[in-house]
Amino acid sequence: MRPNFPKALMKNPFGARLPAIDSRTLTDTIARALASAGLDTRSGTMRSVTDTIQRALSSSGLAASAQPAEPVIDIGARVVDAVVDRPADAPGHPAAGRPAARGSFVSREFANHAGRRAYKLYAPVRAPGTPMPIVVMLHGCTQSADDFAAGTRMNRLADAHGFLVVYPEQAAHANVSKCWSWFKAQDQVRDAGEPALIAGIVHDVARQHDADARRVFVAGLSAGAAMAVILGETYPELFAAVGAHSGLPYGSAHDIPSAMAAMKGGRSGLPGLKNPPAAPRRTLSQAVPTIVFHGDRDATVQPSNGTAIVEQAIAAHSAAAGEARLRVSTQQGQAPSGRGYTRTVHADAGGRPRIEAWTLHGAGHAWSGGDASGSYADANGPDASAEMVRFFLSQPRAGSA
């Protein structure tokens, strides 16, 4: 993200007196730059950093009397108001008037040893006794379940293909911008933190709805995509495939500085691991099929992060015992809107895609093919939701590959 600093800071003719600077604008800008990495500037270490910045401004005669405003993930995107406890297709929602999803969309809550999180569940109409797959959708920073459902239109695809959709919601007390904690080492391991919470939600939904527990998939946007990659690594027996849109590779950050560096394409790795400081961490568990979307004009999460996710997946498949070499093919295409893309497929001997990489030419930090009723949604396509569902449903059940 390129901070939008006041012009007065960019120009200072020799001997000229700087004009008055709006201290709140300045501190807000700094907060947005920090929170673009999902960093909470109101508590913990970052609160101390923020206080230090404010003291420095004060000593320079730029007293910052107000706390930084709650920032957004991408200053160029439009943020919509969350629709609380209402389906994305309910009257009064921005998506009202479009073809309605036919199932139920309900709010629930889950708690275990790792904490408590709310989530929403979309259940399409189905034939009795038919176990359905599950697609877990992890929103980006500042988003809600309703917002993400509207922007991705995943509920309508659930109607068409017959699967449950679970939308876990990050809590404001965990991150003021509602970003998933992909950059914290304690949230990158099994049976702890947010991975344990999300996996617990999946087990709960699967049990209550007699779902097909071996056909569970997870996808996300930005911070949600980074967490989806973490879930594929920490629970490979649970998730049969991962979808990452505008996300980051596993282990790319472990604290605040490394998170900010990772978003700009830098790498640090987790502490204690024997890997080069500039290289992403290689996955160590079984290979999980992965589909990646990333815009080549993404200024919030650099496109090199999408490339690194693909490289990790390729390395994991290559290291898997008995895994045959994947066959690679690349095609250039164009969405109906005219947007070009490059799709690279790594398929097994049977022709089933195991890894897909979609580079979206000219696209920024938004869900490709999304609905404008949701935030961070780019209607130009290609349709990331439809392509992810196609990829997911083509995979073998978790644990059976």
KEMARNU-160765 format. One record per residue (C-alpha): x, y, z; residue in three letters. Coordinates in steps of 0.5 Angstrom, whole numbers, plus 500, padded with zeros to 3 digits. Example, Ala and Ser with C-alpha at 12.3 -4.5 7.8 and 13.67 -1.06 7.14 Angstrom:
BEGIN
525491516ALA527498514SER
This chain:
BEGIN
500500500MET503507498ARG501512504PRO498518502ASN502523506PHE500530506PRO504534501LYS507539506ALA511533508LEU513532501MET516539499LYS520543503ASN524549499PRO530551503PHE529557508GLY521556507ALA517555513ARG512549513LEU505550513PRO501547518ALA500540518ILE493536520ASP496532526SER490527526ARG491526518THR498524519LEU497519525THR491516521ASP496515515THR501512519ILE496507522ALA493505515ARG500503513ALA501499519LEU494496519ALA495494512SER499488515ALA493487520GLY497490525LEU493492531ASP495499533THR491500539ARG494494544SER500491545GLY507492542THR504497536MET500501541ARG507503544SER510504537VAL504509536THR505512542ASP512513541THR510516534ILE505521537GLN510523542ARG515525537ALA510529533LEU508533539SER516534541SER516537534SER510542535GLY505537531LEU501535537ALA497529535ALA491529540SER486524537ALA487517537GLN488514530PRO482512526ALA481505525GLU484504518PRO482500512VAL486494508ILE487498501ASP486506501ILE484505494GLY478500495ALA471502497ARG468499504VAL461498505VAL457498511ASP456491514ALA450487514VAL449484521VAL445478522ASP441478515ARG442474509PRO446477503ALA440477499ASP435479505ALA431486503PRO435492504GLY441489503HIS446492497PRO445485493ALA437485494ALA434485487GLY438480484ARG436473484PRO436470491ALA439465494ALA434459496ARG437456503GLY438459510SER444464512PHE444464520VAL449466525SER452462530ARG458462535GLU463457537PHE468456543ALA474451544ASN480452548HIS483457543ALA477462544GLY471464541ARG469466534ARG462468531ALA461465524TYR455465519LYS453458515LEU449458509TYR445451508ALA442450501PRO436446500VAL438439499ARG435432498ALA435428505PRO440424507GLY445427502THR452429505PRO454436502MET461438502PRO463444506ILE467451503VAL470455508VAL470463506MET475467510LEU474475509HIS479480509GLY481486513CYS475490515THR470485512GLN464481515SER461475513ALA455478510ASP460483506ASP464477504PHE458473502ALA455478497ALA462480494GLY464473492THR457470491ARG459464494MET452462496ASN449462489ARG454457487LEU452453493ALA445453491ASP448450484ALA453445486HIS450443493GLY455445498PHE455448505LEU458455506VAL462457513VAL464464514TYR468465520PRO468472523GLU475475526GLN473479532ALA475486533ALA478484540HIS483480536ALA484485531ASN482492531VAL481491523SER478484523LYS484481520CYS486474521TRP493473525SER497470519TRP503474521PHE503471528LYS507465530ALA502462535GLN497463529ASP501459524GLN501452528VAL496446529ARG491446535ASP492453537ALA490460536GLY486461530GLU487455526PRO484451532ALA478455532LEU477455525ILE478447524ALA473447530GLY468451527ILE469446521VAL468440525HIS462443529ASP458444522VAL460437519ALA457434525ARG451438526GLN449437518HIS452430517ASP456434512ALA462430507ASP467431512ALA472429507ARG470434502ARG472440506VAL475446502PHE478453505VAL479460501ALA480467503GLY482474501LEU488477503SER489476510ALA484471510GLY488468504ALA494467508ALA490464514MET487459508ALA494457506VAL496456514ILE490452515LEU492447509GLY499446512GLU496445519THR490441518TYR492437511PRO487431513GLU481436514LEU482441508PHE482437501ALA484444497ALA486451499VAL484457495GLY488463496ALA486470493HIS491476494SER494472499GLY501470502LEU505464503PRO506460509TYR511462514GLY512469511SER512473517ALA512472525HIS512479527ASP510486526ILE517488521PRO516481518SER509482516ALA510489513MET516486509ALA512480507ALA506484504MET512488500LYS515481497GLY520480503GLY521474507ARG524472513SER521465515GLY519463522LEU524463528PRO528457529GLY528454522LEU534453518LYS532456512ASN535462508PRO532469511PRO530471504ALA526465502ALA519463504PRO519457508ARG517450505ARG511446507THR513440511LEU506436511SER503432506GLN501436499ALA494440499VAL491442492PRO492449491THR489455487ILE491462487VAL489468484PHE493475484HIS492481481GLY499484477ASP497491479ARG496489487ASP499495491ALA497492498THR500485497VAL505484492GLN504479486PRO510476488SER507473494ASN502469490GLY508466486THR511464493ALA504460495ILE505457488VAL512455489GLU511452496GLN505448493ALA510445488ILE515444493ALA510440497ALA508436492HIS515434489SER517432496ALA511428497ALA512420497ALA510417491GLY508423488GLU509423480ALA512429477ARG506434475LEU505436468ARG505444467VAL501447462SER500455461THR494459457GLN493466456GLN485468456GLY481474457GLN474475461ALA468477458PRO470484461SER476484457GLY481483462ARG486478460GLY489473465TYR495467465THR493461468ARG498456469THR496449471VAL500443474HIS496437473ALA497429475ASP498424471ALA490423470GLY490430468GLY487433475ARG489440476PRO493439483ARG496447483ILE493452479GLU496459478ALA491465475TRP495472474THR490477473LEU493482468HIS491490471GLY488487477ALA489490484GLY487488491HIS480485490ALA476479489TRP476477481SER469477478GLY466479485GLY459483486ASP460490487ALA455490493SER461487497GLY467491498SER474489495TYR470486489ALA472487482ASP467485477ALA471485471ASN473477472GLY475472471PRO470469476ASP475467482ALA469464486SER466459480ALA473457478GLU475455485MET469451486VAL470448480ARG477446482PHE475444489PHE470439487LEU475436482SER479434488GLN479427491PRO477427498ARG482429504ALA486423506GLY484419500SER489421495ALA
